[in-house]
Amino acid sequence: METLKPSAFGLSLAVITAIVMLLLGILGNLGIYTGAVEMMQQWHIFFSPSIGGIVAGMAEAAIISFVFGYAFAFLYNKLL
């Protein structure tokens, strides 16, 4: 079986979640997916519909995703 590269796996998750947070912030400002924006404001400390809040939410989501993705790939390789 193939092993996962933890840093690559974590980085790919970080990029994906940052893009999703950017899209969610933009669409929230356009009045689309306002329910999802409200949920993200409750779940993420730094996310808000402002430009600074979107960037901070992107950074927060990227860091959290990288840490969990790296840990997942590391444990996957150890258990493999």
Rosetta silent file (secondary structure, phi, psi, omega in degrees, C-alpha in Angstrom):
SEQUENCE: METLKPSAFGLSLAVITAIVMLLLGILGNLGIYTGAVEMMQQWHIFFSPSIGGIVAGMAEAAIISFVFGYAFAFLYNKLL
SCORE:     score description
SCORE:     0.000 S_00000001
   1 L     0.000  153.006  178.660    0.000    0.000    0.000 S_00000001
   2 L   -80.744  147.871  173.609    1.003    3.587   -0.586 S_00000001
   3 L   -98.434  156.096  177.196    1.813    5.911    2.279 S_00000001
   4 L   -92.321  146.783  172.555    0.523    9.447    2.527 S_00000001
   5 L   -90.138  108.656 -173.942    2.812   12.458    2.698 S_00000001
   6 H   -56.542  -42.237 -177.908    1.547   14.234    5.820 S_00000001
   7 H   -67.967  -38.088  178.582    2.746   17.701    4.841 S_00000001
   8 H   -68.976  -40.246  179.264    1.251   17.463    1.343 S_00000001
   9 H   -64.952  -45.951  178.685   -2.032   16.093    2.681 S_00000001
  10 H   -63.649  -40.482  179.881   -2.276   18.813    5.325 S_00000001
  11 H   -66.770  -38.689  179.027   -1.384   21.533    2.850 S_00000001
  12 H   -65.635  -39.585  176.346   -3.974   20.374    0.329 S_00000001
  13 H   -65.943  -38.260  179.253   -6.674   20.438    2.996 S_00000001
  14 H   -62.392  -42.935 -179.930   -5.528   23.886    4.112 S_00000001
  15 H   -65.615  -43.865 -179.150   -5.805   25.274    0.573 S_00000001
  16 H   -62.677  -45.612 -178.229   -9.239   23.735    0.027 S_00000001
  17 H   -69.070  -33.541  176.932  -10.670   25.073    3.290 S_00000001
  18 H   -65.354  -40.779  177.914   -9.217   28.546    2.683 S_00000001
  19 H   -64.842  -41.953  179.353  -10.875   28.647   -0.747 S_00000001
  20 H   -63.356  -41.433  178.430  -14.178   27.473    0.719 S_00000001
  21 H   -65.617  -37.665  176.979  -14.054   30.159    3.414 S_00000001
  22 H   -62.694  -48.219  179.238  -13.307   32.802    0.765 S_00000001
  23 H   -62.478  -40.546  179.614  -16.247   31.683   -1.356 S_00000001
  24 H   -64.528  -40.377  178.043  -18.509   31.519    1.680 S_00000001
  25 H   -65.599  -42.605  179.095  -17.537   35.047    2.693 S_00000001
  26 H   -65.129  -47.253 -179.422  -18.108   36.427   -0.798 S_00000001
  27 H   -66.839  -33.402  176.913  -21.438   34.664   -1.229 S_00000001
  28 H   -64.369  -38.042  177.343  -22.510   35.713    2.257 S_00000001
  29 H   -70.244  -23.339  176.474  -21.893   39.345    1.357 S_00000001
  30 L   -85.943   -2.860  179.093  -24.020   38.863   -1.755 S_00000001
  31 L    89.836   10.038  178.644  -26.893   37.562    0.386 S_00000001
  32 L  -103.441  141.723  179.015  -26.489   33.929   -0.659 S_00000001
  33 L    59.096   42.389 -179.155  -25.965   31.176    1.949 S_00000001
  34 H   -67.322  -29.934  176.133  -26.585   33.530    4.852 S_00000001
  35 H   -64.578  -40.622  178.360  -27.434   30.579    7.089 S_00000001
  36 H   -67.544  -36.303  177.875  -24.048   29.018    6.410 S_00000001
  37 H   -64.875  -41.815  177.553  -22.339   32.347    7.134 S_00000001
  38 H   -62.712  -40.176  177.703  -24.116   32.546   10.491 S_00000001
  39 H   -64.755  -41.546  179.242  -22.994   29.009   11.322 S_00000001
  40 H   -64.585  -34.387  177.175  -19.390   29.813   10.394 S_00000001
  41 H   -66.386  -32.038  178.244  -19.517   32.868   12.642 S_00000001
  42 H   -76.477  -36.409 -173.999  -20.597   30.615   15.515 S_00000001
  43 H   -85.755  -31.012 -176.796  -18.027   27.886   14.817 S_00000001
  44 L  -110.557  135.268 -175.280  -14.976   29.998   13.946 S_00000001
  45 L   -66.274  -42.656 -170.004  -13.589   32.618   16.291 S_00000001
  46 L   -99.408   -7.386 -175.075  -12.270   35.038   13.680 S_00000001
  47 L   -77.214  134.231  170.999  -14.707   34.653   10.751 S_00000001
  48 L  -152.836  164.373 -177.436  -17.056   37.521    9.892 S_00000001
  49 L   -71.077   -4.962  177.797  -18.504   38.861    6.606 S_00000001
  50 L   -76.384  167.283 -178.631  -16.029   41.785    6.538 S_00000001
  51 H   -63.138  -45.273  178.103  -12.860   41.600    4.460 S_00000001
  52 H   -63.428  -38.268  178.441  -10.661   41.280    7.535 S_00000001
  53 H   -67.850  -35.406  178.048  -12.965   38.641    8.981 S_00000001
  54 H   -67.100  -45.451 -179.805  -12.914   36.625    5.771 S_00000001
  55 H   -64.527  -42.944  178.728   -9.099   36.685    5.632 S_00000001
  56 H   -65.690  -38.756  176.590   -8.827   35.801    9.330 S_00000001
  57 H   -65.667  -37.177  176.398  -11.373   33.009    8.886 S_00000001
  58 H   -63.201  -44.550  179.525   -9.420   31.679    5.915 S_00000001
  59 H   -64.259  -43.791  179.437   -6.220   31.632    7.973 S_00000001
  60 H   -61.678  -47.100 -179.464   -7.955   29.973   10.919 S_00000001
  61 H   -64.330  -39.126  179.972   -9.548   27.297    8.747 S_00000001
  62 H   -65.203  -43.496 -179.694   -6.277   26.660    6.909 S_00000001
  63 H   -65.339  -46.692 -179.998   -4.288   26.228   10.119 S_00000001
  64 H   -62.287  -44.044 -179.805   -6.858   23.936   11.718 S_00000001
  65 H   -64.937  -39.588  178.562   -7.187   21.866    8.539 S_00000001
  66 H   -62.593  -45.348 -178.256   -3.427   21.552    8.138 S_00000001
  67 H   -62.203  -48.560 -179.304   -2.998   20.322   11.716 S_00000001
  68 H   -69.008  -37.397  177.476   -5.802   17.757   11.479 S_00000001
  69 H   -66.108  -42.329  177.690   -4.806   16.655    7.971 S_00000001
  70 H   -62.542  -45.956 -179.851   -1.170   16.224    8.997 S_00000001
  71 H   -63.222  -40.595  179.226   -2.190   14.262   12.109 S_00000001
  72 H   -62.250  -48.382 -178.998   -4.549   12.065   10.074 S_00000001
  73 H   -65.547  -38.741  177.965   -1.913   11.218    7.466 S_00000001
  74 H   -62.050  -47.816  178.430    0.719   10.616   10.151 S_00000001
  75 H   -66.235  -36.890  177.508   -1.563    8.212   12.050 S_00000001
  76 H   -59.807  -45.710  179.638   -2.639    6.552    8.818 S_00000001
  77 H   -65.856  -37.889  179.786    0.992    5.851    7.929 S_00000001
  78 H   -67.930  -37.062 -179.643    1.734    4.529   11.421 S_00000001
  79 H   -82.335  -14.540  179.434   -1.248    2.175   11.373 S_00000001
  80 L   -73.893    0.000    0.000   -0.498    1.050    7.835 S_00000001
